[in-house]
């Protein structure tokens, strides 16, 4: 995130400008920045690298606009609310951390502070917050859509489909089972005790994930390292690409070397039913087993 956007968010947090004014300023700044070349290394791989993670200005502007487009209530202070019968949660946050924990109850409990607004629509709960953290318990099978600018996201004990987008914030996952789509700009992604299908893209951050079981995954970063810990009984094809970094296989033999050349390696493990694809432009790749 640029210094200009950081100053705008700081002014918003300090109460010097209103949320709507911040959104307009960031949108104007984004239009100017979108005309310039993105300030990260574009690799020579031919697979449409990072199409799924749009330009940083657009992500910032969209998140801020969503956070204020329906209006923001006055500062709420510390607040706790209960929402029964919801199975989908969408959060748009600016200068806010998000912490989500799954549980077996059929209700959502939200603890939040700062400026914010909630909206209920059938089985969906929407939360928009600025300069205040959100901590919540949700049903383990609730679908999540989480977006934040200048804030971290933590998710644990979830068994569902979820989507995460961050700018200038880290993502931490623990005890997750499901289908995940994660896009970060200037933030690391870490996770352990993972099961399912994971698609993780980062423009400036490391990816470090440990799996209990999985048969599908794509992990891409333009400026960062990738470290993947596989379960003992992995049945995968691993396709690994690093333009300017090293590829390190810390796994016991036997495994099948399908193809190998400078900056690229493709190997088979077990019956090769699944596939993991890892790609980085200026970082290292490490594959290990439990």
SEMAR-795246 format. One line per 2 residues: their letters; for each residue x, y, z of N, C-alpha, C. Coordinates in steps of 0.001 Angstrom, whole numbers, padded with zeros to 6 digits. Layout:
N
A = X:Y:Z:X:Y:Z:X:Y:Z; ... .
REM end
This chain:
290
XX = 000849:-001188:000000:000000:000000:000000:000885:001239:000000; 000530:002243:-000864:001370:003419:-000996:001245:004315:000225 .
XX = 002229:005238:000329:002237:006166:001459:000999:007060:001439; 000534:007428:000233:-000637:008299:000141:-001884:007607:000676 .
XX = -002090:006329:000321:-003264:005613:000830:-003160:005414:002330; -001934:005144:002817:-001752:004965:004256:-002137:006242:005007 .
XX = -001782:007408:004451:-002123:008682:005101:-003640:008899:005127; -004303:008521:004021:-005759:008659:003976:-006413:007794:005047 .
XX = -005981:006546:005159:-006553:005648:006157:-006250:006137:007574; -005076:006719:007782:-004737:007245:009096:-005637:008445:009448 .
XX = -005896:009311:008476:-006805:010438:008694:-008208:009947:009029; -008629:008870:008350:-009935:008289:008641:-009976:007735:010059 .
XX = -008942:007020:010432:-008879:006422:011762:-008873:007493:012850; -008210:008609:012602:-008120:009684:013590:-009357:010584:013608 .
XX = -010310:010312:012704:-011531:011102:012678:-011410:012431:011975; -010333:012655:011217:-010126:013930:010538:-010945:014026:009248 .
XX = -011301:012889:008652:-012177:012857:007487:-013219:011773:007703; -014323:011873:006960:-015383:010882:007064:-015087:009697:006145 .
XX = -015791:008596:006377:-015570:007384:005596:-015831:007615:004114; -016911:008363:003803:-017230:008622:002399:-016128:009435:001727 .
XX = -015554:010394:002459:-014455:011199:001916:-013227:010328:001663; -012953:009388:002571:-011816:008479:002379:-012000:007644:001135 .
XX = -013213:007151:000933:-013484:006323:-000256:-013256:007113:-001532; -013734:008388:-001561:-013550:009211:-002758:-012079:009513:-003013 .
XX = -011329:009802:-001946:-009900:010099:-002106:-009141:008885:-002631; -009427:007715:-002076:-008724:006506:-002508:-009115:006140:-003930 .
XX = -010381:006328:-004290:-010799:006047:-005661:-010069:006954:-006648; -009954:008244:-006323:-009234:009173:-007195:-007764:008791:-007295 .
XX = -007176:008427:-006175:-005774:008005:-006174:-005589:006741:-006990; -006560:005826:-006908:-006466:004557:-007624:-006499:004756:-009138 .
XX = -007329:005697:-009581:-007404:005950:-011019:-006067:006437:-011561; -005372:007267:-010777:-004063:007756:-011201:-003032:006629:-011198 .
XX = -003050:005800:-010142:-002052:004739:-010031:-002271:003626:-011044; -003527:003393:-011431:-003804:002302:-012361:-003212:002555:-013728 .
XX = -002855:003828:-014008:-002238:004138:-015299:-000752:003813:-015307; -000205:003594:-014129:001229:003343:-014035:001517:001847:-014037 .
XX = 002733:001513:-014344:003144:000108:-014326:003207:-000403:-012902; 002694:-001624:-012667:002707:-002194:-011329:004141:-002398:-010864 .
XX = 004395:-002057:-009593:005758:-002069:-009077:006119:-003426:-008485; 005985:-004465:-009271:006508:-005760:-008865:006985:-006482:-010106 .
XX = 007870:-007454:-009893:008519:-008150:-010992:007536:-009049:-011723; 007410:-008882:-013027:006542:-009727:-013829:007363:-010887:-014387 .
XX = 007051:-012123:-014009:007840:-013251:-014470:007572:-013562:-015929; 008432:-014367:-016502:008292:-014714:-017913:007488:-015981:-018119 .
XX = 006859:-016501:-017043:006025:-017682:-017201:004826:-017337:-018070; 004360:-018289:-018827:003277:-018038:-019771:001932:-018538:-019324 .
XX = 001611:-018484:-018035:000357:-019037:-017557:-000583:-017965:-017026; -000437:-016714:-017462:-001300:-015667:-016952:-001097:-015432:-015474 .
XX = 000168:-015291:-015103:000558:-015211:-013684:-000192:-014088:-012985; -000882:-014424:-011887:-001573:-013473:-011012:-002744:-012766:-011673 .
XX = -003415:-013415:-012620:-004636:-012809:-013129:-005703:-012703:-012049; -005686:-013646:-011112:-006711:-013669:-010085:-006517:-012656:-008985 .
XX = -005431:-011939:-008977:-005165:-010969:-007905:-004961:-009609:-008546; -006039:-008822:-008632:-006027:-007599:-009409:-005093:-006550:-008871 .
XX = -004953:-005429:-009594:-004046:-004373:-009172:-004381:-003870:-007780; -003359:-003539:-007026:-003526:-003093:-005645:-004474:-001898:-005518 .
XX = -004365:-000852:-006346:-005265:000279:-006188:-006728:-000123:-006281; -007081:-000997:-007237:-008462:-001408:-007404:-008971:-002146:-006179 .
XX = -008165:-003040:-005619:-008583:-003796:-004444:-008830:-002864:-003268; -007921:-001920:-003041:-008085:-000967:-001945:-009354:-000151:-002130 .
XX = -009536:000400:-003319:-010688:001252:-003562:-011995:000491:-003399; -012058:-000731:-003951:-013295:-001514:-003860:-013633:-001839:-002416 .
XX = -012628:-002229:-001648:-012889:-002600:-000258:-013369:-001409:000554; -012719:-000266:000403:-013151:000926:001133:-014556:001338:000712 .
XX = -014848:001308:-000589:-016173:001708:-001054:-017249:000773:-000517; -016972:-000539:-000519:-017951:-001478:000021:-018169:-001241:001507 .
XX = -017107:-000854:002204:-017223:-000646:003646:-018093:000561:003996; -018261:001495:003072:-019001:002719:003400:-020226:002931:002517 .
XX = -020450:002089:001497:-021476:002407:000503:-022887:002395:001084; -023133:001638:002165:-024473:001626:002765:-024534:002495:004013 .
XX = -023479:003253:004262:-023467:004121:005427:-022856:003443:006626; -022167:004217:007436:-021510:003706:008637:-022107:004403:009851 .
XX = -022488:003608:010841:-023035:004184:012060:-021952:004934:012817; -022354:005664:013857:-021385:006341:014697:-020553:005328:015464 .
XX = -019473:005821:016054:-018584:004929:016793:-019386:004153:017832; -019228:002816:017810:-020056:001955:018637:-019390:001577:019950 .
XX = -018063:001738:020057:-017388:001201:021226:-017408:-000326:021154; -017137:-000962:022264:-017176:-002419:022295:-018627:-002887:022193 .
XX = -018886:-003846:021294:-020242:-004301:021044:-020246:-005806:020834; -021279:-006493:021350:-021479:-007919:021095:-022923:-008142:020683 .
XX = -023104:-008855:019560:-024451:-009132:019070:-024547:-010586:018638; -025772:-011134:018686:-026023:-012512:018285:-026929:-012531:017057 .
XX = -026617:-013460:016119:-027385:-013598:014890:-027675:-015083:014660; -028850:-015568:015025:-029169:-016992:014824:-029560:-017287:013375 .
XX = -029341:-018543:012964:-029833:-019020:011675:-029112:-018485:010460; -027882:-018021:010586:-027126:-017511:009435:-026066:-018528:009016 .
XX = -025894:-018706:007702:-024873:-019642:007215:-023920:-019009:006211; -023950:-017674:006096:-023005:-016970:005223:-022653:-015630:005856 .
XX = -021353:-015300:005841:-020874:-014060:006439:-019991:-013338:005439; -020243:-012049:005236:-019400:-011208:004380:-018930:-010017:005209 .
XX = -017621:-009787:005246:-017051:-008682:006001:-016172:-007839:005083; -016401:-006526:005091:-015519:-005560:004439:-014972:-004661:005529 .
XX = -013643:-004640:005694:-013034:-003926:006815:-011864:-003077:006339; -011713:-001905:006981:-010592:-001006:006719:-009938:-000673:008051 .
XX = -008622:-000803:008110:-007873:-000581:009353:-008451:-001424:010489; -008727:-002681:010189:-009375:-003572:011154:-008836:-004985:010997 .
XX = -008642:-005670:012125:-008330:-007096:012099:-009618:-007902:012183; -009600:-009089:011559:-010758:-009984:011571:-010324:-011325:012135 .
XX = -011078:-011824:013101:-010805:-013135:013691:-012094:-013950:013681; -012069:-015109:013005:-013252:-015951:012859:-012941:-017351:013383 .
XX = -013807:-017856:014270:-013654:-019202:014825:-014962:-019963:014640; -014858:-021173:014105:-016047:-021990:013922:-016430:-022720:015199 .
XX = -017753:-022931:015375:-018244:-023739:016477:-019492:-024485:016034; -020026:-025359:016908:-021124:-026241:016540:-022493:-025594:016706 .
XX = -022571:-024408:017270:-023853:-023745:017463:-024374:-023148:016158; -025722:-023063:016054:-026348:-022516:014859:-026616:-021021:015043 .
XX = -025606:-020287:015430:-025739:-018852:015567:-024368:-018198:015427; -024382:-016913:015109:-023163:-016134:014978:-023115:-015122:016125 .
XX = -021986:-015036:016780:-021757:-014016:017789:-020637:-013104:017298; -020902:-011804:017298:-019951:-010815:016784:-019551:-009872:017905 .
XX = -018263:-009729:018096:-017716:-008704:018976:-016953:-007713:018103; -017301:-006441:018188:-016662:-005462:017306:-016545:-004120:018002 .
XX = -015732:-003253:017399:-015528:-001907:017924:-015300:-000977:016738; -015173:000298:017012:-014925:001261:015942:-016217:001674:015262 .
XX = -016102:002135:014005:-017256:002484:013197:-017711:001237:012452; -019011:000978:012419:-019440:-000226:011738:-020925:-000261:011449 .
XX = -021304:-001255:010664:-022705:-001451:010310:-022921:-002915:009989; -024058:-003463:010424:-024425:-004836:010075:-025709:-004821:009261 .
XX = -025834:-005817:008377:-027017:-005941:007542:-027379:-007412:007419; -028624:-007746:007716:-029093:-009129:007621:-029964:-009289:006377 .
XX = -029681:-010351:005626:-030431:-010628:004409:-030619:-012131:004294; -031847:-012618:004639:-032137:-014053:004665:-031119:-014764:005559 .
XX = -030328:-015694:004989:-029347:-016428:005785:-027957:-015807:005728; -027845:-014596:005224:-026554:-013925:005039:-026417:-012757:006015 .
XX = -025234:-012620:006599:-024913:-011495:007476:-023774:-010703:006848; -023980:-009389:006698:-022950:-008508:006159:-022472:-007567:007253 .
XX = -021159:-007410:007349:-020560:-006518:008339:-019591:-005586:007627; -019733:-004298:007877:-018821:-003303:007321:-018245:-002524:008491 .
XX = -016932:-002416:008541:-016315:-001776:009695:-015080:-000989:009288; -014845:000105:010007:-013681:000952:009780:-013047:001266:011132 .
XX = -011753:001057:011219:-010998:001395:012416:-011563:000708:013658; -011835:-000585:013521:-012300:-001379:014655:-012177:-002849:014329 .
XX = -011754:-003652:015268:-011548:-005074:015018:-012869:-005838:015123; -012907:-006991:014452:-014074:-007870:014470:-013636:-009253:014921 .
XX = -014294:-009752:015960:-014044:-011105:016446:-015375:-011830:016466; -015430:-013034:015864:-016719:-013691:015772:-016611:-015206:015830 .
XX = -017682:-015814:016351:-017889:-017252:016281:-018990:-017516:015269; -018755:-018493:014384:-019729:-018804:013346:-019931:-020316:013281 .
XX = -021051:-020792:012725:-021207:-022232:012504:-020053:-022766:011656; -019583:-023969:011969:-018399:-024493:011288:-018583:-024590:009774 .
XX = -019834:-024747:009317:-020071:-024878:007877:-020516:-023574:007223; -020348:-022445:007906:-020735:-021157:007330:-019792:-020761:006208 .
XX = -020335:-020203:005138:-019520:-019697:004036:-019027:-018301:004404; -017739:-018027:004110:-017117:-016765:004498:-016594:-016018:003280 .
XX = -016814:-014704:003266:-016199:-013813:002286:-015617:-012645:003080; -014290:-012607:003219:-013630:-011653:004103:-012673:-010774:003303 .
XX = -012819:-009446:003441:-011947:-008492:002760:-011468:-007453:003761; -010181:-007147:003732:-009657:-006122:004625:-008518:-005362:003966 .
XX = -008448:-004079:004289:-007327:-003218:003916:-006665:-002761:005206; -005368:-002998:005331:-004612:-002627:006521:-005163:-003351:007755 .
XX = -005149:-004674:007662:-005605:-005489:008783:-005332:-006958:008522; -005163:-007726:009584:-004899:-009162:009474:-006199:-009956:009569 .
XX = -006154:-011190:009039:-007296:-012090:009099:-006854:-013424:009686; -007585:-013908:010691:-007344:-015221:011275:-008626:-016042:011185 .
XX = -008500:-017273:010689:-009651:-018166:010565:-009257:-019533:011106; -010120:-020120:011959:-009828:-021452:012480:-011118:-022232:012701 .
XX = -010980:-023562:012619:-012065:-024509:012889:-013262:-024279:011970; -012976:-024173:010657:-014015:-023955:009662:-014022:-025135:008684 .
XX = -015239:-025584:008319:-015409:-026668:007339:-016388:-026186:006271; -015889:-025389:005351:-016788:-024796:004364:-015986:-024204:003214 .
XX = -016669:-023462:002381:-016056:-022700:001289:-015846:-021270:001770; -014661:-020708:001521:-014454:-019321:001927:-013494:-018608:000991 .
XX = -013609:-017273:001007:-012790:-016396:000163:-012201:-015298:001034; -010913:-015016:000845:-010227:-013989:001620:-009456:-013078:000673 .
XX = -009575:-011760:000903:-008796:-010775:000153:-008207:-009788:001154; -006905:-009561:001081:-006272:-008596:001977:-005303:-007705:001204 .
XX = -005187:-006472:001671:-004145:-005550:001236:-003436:-005065:002495; -002130:-005268:002567:-001343:-004876:003729:-001863:-005577:004989 .
XX = -001918:-006902:004895:-002355:-007693:006043:-002012:-009157:005851; -001755:-009854:006954:-001424:-011274:006904:-002677:-012122:007080 .
XX = -002562:-013379:006635:-003644:-014349:006789:-003106:-015552:007548; -003831:-015966:008590:-003463:-017152:009358:-004652:-018106:009403 .
XX = -004377:-019380:009087:-005414:-020408:009052:-005011:-021568:009952; -006010:-022167:010620:-005726:-023341:011454:-006969:-024220:011522 .
XX = -006741:-025517:011361:-007814:-026508:011451:-008940:-026173:010479; -008593:-026168:009191:-009525:-025792:008130:-009787:-026994:007226 .
XX = -011048:-027163:006856:-011421:-028214:005908:-012422:-027626:004927; -012048:-027573:003648:-012980:-027005:002690:-012298:-026546:001422 .
XX = -012908:-025542:000786:-012407:-024959:-000458:-012097:-023499:-000186; -010845:-023087:-000419:-010417:-021739:-000056:-009811:-021019:-001249 .
XX = -010179:-019744:-001400:-009573:-018852:-002387:-009024:-017652:-001628; -007702:-017433:-001720:-007046:-016400:-000928:-006187:-015535:-001846 .
XX = -006394:-014227:-001786:-005595:-013270:-002552:-005049:-012220:-001595; -003734:-012022:-001601:-003135:-011019:-000726:-002197:-010115:-001512 .
XX = -002097:-008878:-001052:-001133:-007922:-001564:-000380:-007385:-000351; 000903:-007616:-000290:001721:-007197:000841:001253:-007871:002126 .
XX = 001299:-009197:002103:000933:-009950:003303:001302:-011412:003149; 001646:-012058:004264:001979:-013478:004263:000728:-014314:004499 .
XX = 000789:-015562:004042:-000283:-016525:004285:000326:-017735:004984; -000160:-018026:006193:000315:-019175:006952:-000864:-020045:007354 .
XX = -000647:-021369:007369:-001730:-022249:007762:-001223:-023610:008187; -001965:-024251:009100:-001619:-025597:009543:-002902:-026393:009777 .
XX = -002757:-027722:009734:-003903:-028623:009882:-004968:-028326:008829; -004540:-028309:007566:-005423:-027956:006467:-005848:-029196:005676 .
XX = -007095:-029185:005227:-007632:-030252:004376:-008524:-029618:003328; -008330:-030009:002058:-009221:-029512:001021:-008485:-028943:-000168 .
XX = -009189:-028087:-000896:-008706:-027481:-002137:-008384:-026016:-001857; -007106:-025641:-002050:-006672:-024286:-001713:-006057:-023607:-002928 .
XX = -006510:-022375:-003182:-005950:-021537:-004243:-005457:-020256:-003583; -004132:-020074:-003556:-003537:-018948:-002821:-002650:-018151:-003762 .
XX = -002895:-016843:-003852:-002098:-015951:-004686:-001668:-014750:-003864; -000391:-014376:-003992:000134:-013219:-003270:001056:-012430:-004180 .
XX = 000980:-011110:-004104:001879:-010284:-004907:003150:-009915:-004165; 003097:-009905:-002852:004293:-009590:-002087:004161:-010217:-000708 .
XX = 004481:-011491:-000621:004372:-012176:000658:004745:-013632:000531; 005058:-014243:001669:005391:-015663:001708:004134:-016500:001901 .
XX = 004212:-017742:001443:003142:-018716:001630:003734:-019920:002342; 003169:-020258:003503:003669:-021387:004298:002467:-022163:004826 .
XX = 002202:-023340:004232:001001:-024110:004542:001349:-025558:004854; 000641:-026112:005836:000834:-027503:006231:-000498:-028243:006113 .
XX = -000494:-029353:005373:-001728:-030058:005046:-001839:-031397:005768; -003065:-031680:006245:-003394:-033020:006725:-003733:-033918:005560 .
XX = -004479:-033362:004585:-004871:-034094:003384:-005322:-033085:002337; -004987:-033339:001092:-005428:-032478:-000003:-005063:-033130:-001321 .
XX = -005909:-032929:-002334:-005586:-033457:-003651:-005572:-032364:-004721; -005700:-031091:-004303:-005697:-030007:-005286:-005238:-028714:-004641 .
XX = -004291:-028028:-005280:-003856:-026755:-004747:-003023:-025972:-005738; -003199:-024649:-005746:-002372:-023742:-006546:-001851:-022642:-005628 .
XX = -000535:-022403:-005684:000110:-021465:-004774:001072:-020606:-005586; 000798:-019303:-005653:001578:-018419:-006509:001919:-017142:-005751 .
XX = 003175:-016703:-005874:003588:-015425:-005297:004621:-014776:-006209; 004518:-013470:-006385:005459:-012765:-007241:006755:-012458:-006506 .
XX = 006643:-012113:-005228:007825:-011729:-004461:007737:-012358:-003078; 008118:-013623:-002985:008053:-014323:-001710:008391:-015786:-001875 .
XX = 008572:-016456:-000750:008882:-017886:-000745:007605:-018706:-000578; 007680:-019951:-001023:006584:-020902:-000847:007117:-022116:-000106 .
XX = 006467:-022475:001003:006828:-023669:001766:005555:-024479:001993; 005557:-025717:001527:004398:-026590:001638:004799:-027863:002382 .
XX = 004055:-028195:003449:004259:-029442:004162:003141:-030410:003770; 003533:-031554:003234:002581:-032548:002758:002313:-033593:003838 .
XX = 001148:-034248:003782:000915:-035376:004694:001830:-036545:004331; 001980:-037476:005244:002878:-038614:005012:002460:-039412:003789 .
XX = 001168:-039613:003632:000663:-040370:002483:000111:-039406:001439; 000986:-038789:000690:000572:-037842:-000347:000509:-038541:-001693 .
XX = -000578:-038314:-002433:-000762:-038899:-003758:-000978:-037767:-004754; 000125:-037196:-005197:000050:-035954:-005955:001067:-035919:-007086 .
XX = 000755:-035088:-008071:001760:-034574:-008995:002140:-033178:-008506; 003418:-032947:-008291:003906:-031640:-007874:004550:-030947:-009065 .
XX = 004046:-029764:-009404:004627:-028957:-010484:005158:-027675:-009857; 006476:-027466:-009952:007144:-026399:-009212:007928:-025503:-010164 .
XX = 007712:-024181:-010071:008420:-023230:-010928:008940:-022074:-010088; 010228:-021755:-010246:010822:-020585:-009613:011779:-019940:-010597 .
XX = 011509:-018680:-010945:012331:-018016:-011959:013716:-017661:-011426; 013765:-017063:-010226:015042:-016584:-009701:015419:-017207:-008366 .
XX = 014722:-018251:-007933:015000:-018854:-006639:015333:-020333:-006750; 015463:-020974:-005603:015808:-022394:-005542:014555:-023234:-005302 .
XX = 014635:-024494:-005727:013595:-025477:-005456:014212:-026577:-004603; 013647:-026781:-003404:014206:-027729:-002451:013162:-028789:-002113 .
XX = 013481:-030046:-002376:012602:-031167:-002036:013137:-031840:-000786; 012475:-031608:000318:012869:-032242:001578:011885:-033374:001876 .
XX = 011803:-034322:000957:010893:-035457:001103:011663:-036745:000802; 011317:-037818:001494:012047:-039076:001287:011690:-039720:-000040 .
XX = 012635:-040416:-000596:012334:-041222:-001773:011628:-042495:-001315; 010906:-043200:-002199:010903:-042984:-003638:009847:-041969:-004087 .
XX = 010183:-041240:-005134:009217:-040430:-005860:009664:-040413:-007314; 008727:-040124:-008193:008987:-040190:-009638:009364:-038810:-010174 .
XX = 010517:-038715:-010805:010901:-037476:-011480:010325:-037496:-012895; 009296:-036734:-013103:008620:-036714:-014393:009326:-035774:-015370 .
XX = 009722:-034599:-014875:010416:-033621:-015732:011217:-032687:-014843; 012405:-032307:-015325:013235:-031390:-014549:014110:-030571:-015483 .
XX = 014125:-029270:-015248:015002:-028350:-015975:015247:-027150:-015081; 016056:-026207:-015543:016380:-025053:-014711:015118:-024279:-014353 .
XX = 014909:-024100:-013063:013759:-023348:-012590:012449:-024094:-012626; 012476:-025385:-012935:011217:-026139:-013067:011434:-027593:-012665 .
XX = 010432:-028135:-011963:010488:-029535:-011561:009068:-030085:-011494; 008909:-031300:-011987:007623:-031986:-011932:007864:-033405:-011448 .
XX = 007235:-033762:-010304:007449:-035091:-009737:006112:-035707:-009371; 006128:-037030:-009211:004930:-037755:-008839:005100:-038450:-007494 .
XX = 004067:-038392:-006676:004050:-039050:-005374:002852:-040000:-005307; 003094:-041227:-004828:002006:-042190:-004677:001324:-042492:-005989 .
XX = -000012:-042521:-005978:-000748:-042856:-007202:-001044:-041629:-008071; -000564:-040447:-007666:-000605:-039216:-008483:-002041:-038795:-008857 .
XX = -002998:-038996:-007969:-004383:-038653:-008289:-004641:-037147:-008216; -003920:-036444:-007370:-004133:-035010:-007216:-002991:-034207:-007814 .
XX = -003065:-032860:-007637:-002010:-032006:-008193:-001842:-030752:-007346; -000586:-030412:-007035:-000204:-029140:-006436:000673:-028390:-007430 .
XX = 000348:-027114:-007647:001153:-026265:-008520:001696:-025113:-007693; 003017:-024924:-007709:003663:-023833:-006959:004495:-022993:-007928 .
XX = 004351:-021673:-007832:005073:-020788:-008740:005465:-019507:-008012; 006750:-019128:-008141:007224:-017867:-007580:008216:-017233:-008540 .
XX = 008218:-015905:-008581:009131:-015211:-009478:010488:-014990:-008826; 010497:-014481:-007599:011775:-014116:-006983:011899:-014709:-005576 .
XX = 011465:-015933:-005422:011562:-016590:-004119:011900:-018064:-004276; 012059:-018730:-003136:012391:-020153:-003120:011123:-020974:-002893 .
XX = 011197:-022234:-003305:010134:-023202:-003060:010709:-024348:-002241; 010025:-024692:-001153:010422:-025832:-000328:009227:-026767:-000131 .
XX = 009417:-028018:-000471:008384:-029039:-000283:008900:-030047:000731; 008123:-030275:001792:008535:-031210:002830:007357:-032083:003232 .
XX = 007665:-033145:003999:006640:-034019:004512:006633:-033990:006021; 005473:-034345:006593:005358:-034404:008044:006376:-035379:008628 .
REM end
